[in-house]
Amino acid sequence: MPSETSAPWAERLLLALHAALPATLLCMGLVHLMPPPGLAPLALRPAWPTWVSIGLWLGLSALIAKLHRRMGLWQAALRGTAAACVLAGVAGVALRTAQGIAFALALGALAAACLWLAANVGAHRVRAHPRQRGDGPRRTSLRAWRRFGAAWPFWMTAALWLVSFHGAHVLAREPQRGLGMWGMLVAFFLLLPAATLAPWLRRTSVGLAAVAAGLLGWLALRSVSALPLGGMLLAMAVAVQAWRRRPARGDAA
């Protein structure tokens, strides 16, 4: 799928969740350096930082997801990460924290790298498919089917993450808590990148989905629970879909 076309809402939201995470973590670092007055101190490990981080992450993701084009989404996320790096570095030096100058230099280098990436990524890096003649009902239905094929891994990954979050933080009792934690990690760090890389890096996408299926299958054998079993079937379906998908031209298979 060409990167300069408008992406489906599900894909934009899941990409934004992935892209907004570094900026969210840096903003939470600022919150820890300068906690709001009137709230419980961080030394007591209160619950409010967790919910603030989740709300901030979802808010930034929803804001970035309003951008319809993938490259614009990543460019906005990289620029936001660079700004958060600069703010965190300046705050650390101003508050005279331990190793504040060293961290400020490291964050400054990271901000420069993010700005360089934001300036250099673009549609010129990906060659789009040539336009084909004909726009009959059959071709329209094929396009709709391809859009569905590109979107369903993101929707199902989001569903797995939500179910895992419910087990880990709402039910919050064993074994649902442990399985939910594992499900959240696998969905975010394995299945989401697998769905994202499928149009360009097919083998990498299949490898990530296979690792996710192996982990979830191992959990299903140990726990005899429906959550890891369903996640394993989802990971296998993502791997098959990525393997059968035609890679974008000019990119690695």
C-alpha positions in Angstrom: 0.0 0.0 0.0 1.6 3.3 -0.9 2.5 5.4 2.0 1.2 8.7 0.6 -2.4 7.6 0.5 -4.9 8.2 3.2 -4.8 5.4 5.8 -7.9 3.9 7.5 -8.8 5.2 10.9 -7.9 2.0 12.7 -4.5 1.9 11.1 -3.9 5.6 11.9 -5.0 5.1 15.6 -2.8 2.1 16.1 0.2 3.8 14.4 -0.4 6.9 16.5 -0.4 4.8 19.7 3.0 3.4 18.6 4.4 6.7 17.5 3.2 8.7 20.6 4.7 6.5 23.2 8.2 8.1 23.3 6.7 11.6 23.7 4.4 10.3 26.4 7.2 8.8 28.4 9.2 12.0 28.2 6.2 14.0 29.3 5.8 11.7 32.3 9.4 12.3 33.1 8.6 16.0 33.3 5.6 15.2 35.6 8.0 13.3 37.9 10.5 16.2 37.9 7.7 18.8 38.6 4.7 17.0 40.2 1.5 18.9 40.4 0.8 20.4 43.8 -2.0 19.0 45.9 -1.6 15.4 44.8 -0.1 12.4 46.7 3.7 12.4 46.6 5.4 10.1 44.1 7.3 8.4 46.9 4.1 6.8 48.1 3.6 5.3 44.6 0.0 6.6 44.1 -2.2 5.6 41.3 -2.6 9.0 39.7 0.7 8.9 37.6 -0.5 5.7 35.9 -3.8 7.2 34.9 -2.2 10.5 33.9 0.2 8.6 31.6 -2.6 6.6 30.1 -4.8 9.6 29.5 -1.8 11.6 28.1 -0.9 8.7 25.8 -4.4 8.3 24.5 -4.8 12.1 24.0 -1.6 12.5 22.1 -2.5 9.4 20.0 -5.9 10.7 19.1 -4.5 14.1 18.2 -1.8 12.6 15.9 -4.3 10.1 14.4 -6.3 13.1 13.0 -3.6 13.3 10.3 -4.8 11.3 7.4 -1.4 10.4 5.8 1.1 8.0 7.3 4.2 10.1 6.6 2.6 13.2 8.2 1.7 11.1 11.2 5.2 9.9 11.8 6.7 13.4 11.1 4.4 15.0 13.7 5.3 12.2 16.2 9.0 12.7 15.6 8.8 16.5 16.0 6.7 16.1 19.2 9.3 13.6 20.6 12.1 16.1 19.8 10.2 18.9 21.6 9.6 16.6 24.6 13.4 15.7 24.7 14.3 19.4 24.7 11.9 20.2 27.5 13.0 17.3 29.6 16.6 18.1 29.2 16.1 21.8 30.1 14.0 20.9 33.1 16.6 18.5 34.4 19.4 21.1 34.2 17.2 23.9 35.6 16.2 21.7 38.6 19.9 20.6 39.1 19.1 16.9 39.1 21.8 14.3 39.3 23.6 13.9 36.0 21.3 16.6 34.6 23.9 18.0 32.1 24.8 14.5 30.8 21.1 13.6 30.3 20.5 17.0 28.7 23.2 16.3 26.1 21.9 12.8 25.4 18.3 14.1 25.0 19.6 16.9 22.8 21.3 14.4 20.5 18.1 12.3 20.5 16.0 15.4 19.6 18.4 16.2 16.8 18.1 12.7 15.4 14.3 12.9 15.6 14.3 16.2 13.7 16.6 14.8 11.1 14.3 11.8 10.6 11.3 14.0 10.4 12.9 16.1 7.7 14.1 13.1 5.6 11.2 10.7 5.7 8.7 11.2 3.0 6.9 9.8 0.0 10.1 10.0 -2.0 11.4 7.1 0.1 8.6 4.7 -1.1 7.7 4.0 -4.7 4.0 3.8 -5.2 2.2 1.2 -7.3 1.5 2.4 -10.8 -2.0 3.5 -11.5 -4.1 0.9 -13.3 -6.8 1.7 -15.9 -10.4 0.9 -15.3 -12.6 1.8 -12.3 -15.5 -0.6 -12.7 -17.5 -2.3 -9.9 -15.0 -5.2 -9.7 -12.0 -3.0 -9.2 -13.9 -1.0 -6.6 -14.8 -4.1 -4.7 -11.2 -5.3 -4.9 -10.0 -2.0 -3.4 -12.6 -2.3 -0.6 -11.4 -5.8 0.1 -7.8 -4.7 0.2 -8.6 -1.9 2.6 -10.3 -4.4 4.8 -7.3 -6.7 4.6 -5.0 -3.9 5.6 -7.2 -2.7 8.5 -8.4 -5.9 10.3 -5.0 -6.8 11.9 -5.0 -3.4 13.6 -8.6 -3.8 14.8 -8.0 -7.3 16.2 -4.7 -6.2 17.8 -6.6 -3.4 19.5 -9.2 -5.8 20.7 -6.6 -8.2 22.1 -4.9 -5.3 23.9 -8.2 -4.1 25.4 -9.2 -7.6 26.6 -5.7 -8.0 28.1 -6.0 -4.7 29.8 -9.3 -5.7 31.3 -7.8 -8.9 32.7 -4.7 -7.2 34.0 -6.1 -4.0 35.5 -9.9 -4.5 36.0 -10.1 -8.1 37.1 -6.6 -7.8 38.6 -6.4 -11.3 40.0 -4.3 -14.3 39.1 -4.1 -15.9 36.6 -5.9 -13.2 34.6 -3.5 -10.5 35.8 -0.4 -12.2 34.5 -2.0 -13.3 31.3 -3.3 -9.8 30.7 0.2 -8.3 31.2 1.6 -10.7 28.7 -1.2 -10.1 26.2 -0.6 -6.3 26.4 3.1 -6.7 25.8 2.7 -9.1 22.9 0.0 -7.0 21.3 1.9 -3.7 21.5 5.5 -4.8 20.9 5.0 -7.7 18.5 1.6 -7.8 16.8 1.3 -4.0 16.2 4.8 -3.8 14.5 3.9 -6.9 12.6 0.8 -5.3 11.2 2.6 -2.0 10.5 5.5 -3.5 8.6 3.5 -5.9 6.5 3.3 -3.7 3.4 7.1 -3.1 3.3 9.0 -5.8 5.3 7.0 -9.0 4.8 9.5 -11.4 6.2 10.1 -9.2 9.3 6.3 -9.0 9.8 5.9 -12.7 9.6 8.8 -13.2 12.0 7.3 -10.9 14.6 3.9 -12.6 14.3 5.5 -16.0 14.6 7.3 -15.0 17.8 4.0 -13.6 19.2 2.2 -16.9 18.2 4.9 -18.9 19.9 4.8 -16.9 23.2 1.0 -17.0 23.3 0.9 -20.7 22.5 3.4 -21.4 25.3 1.1 -19.4 27.7 -1.9 -21.3 26.4 -0.3 -24.6 27.2 0.7 -23.5 30.7 -2.6 -21.8 31.7 -5.3 -23.5 29.6 -7.0 -20.2 29.1 -8.9 -18.7 26.2 -7.1 -15.4 26.1 -3.6 -16.7 25.0 -5.3 -19.3 22.7 -7.3 -16.6 21.0 -4.2 -14.4 20.8 -2.2 -17.2 19.3 -4.8 -17.7 16.5 -4.8 -14.0 15.9 -1.0 -14.0 15.6 -1.1 -16.9 13.1 -3.7 -15.1 11.0 -1.6 -11.9 11.0 1.5 -14.0 9.8 -0.5 -15.6 7.0 -2.0 -12.3 5.9 1.4 -10.7 5.9 3.0 -13.5 3.9 0.2 -13.5 1.3 0.3 -9.7 1.0 2.0 -8.2 -2.0 4.9 -5.9 -0.8 5.1 -2.3 -1.9 7.4 -1.7 -4.8 10.8 -0.5 -4.1 10.8 -2.0 -0.6 12.2 -5.2 0.8 9.9 -8.3 0.8 
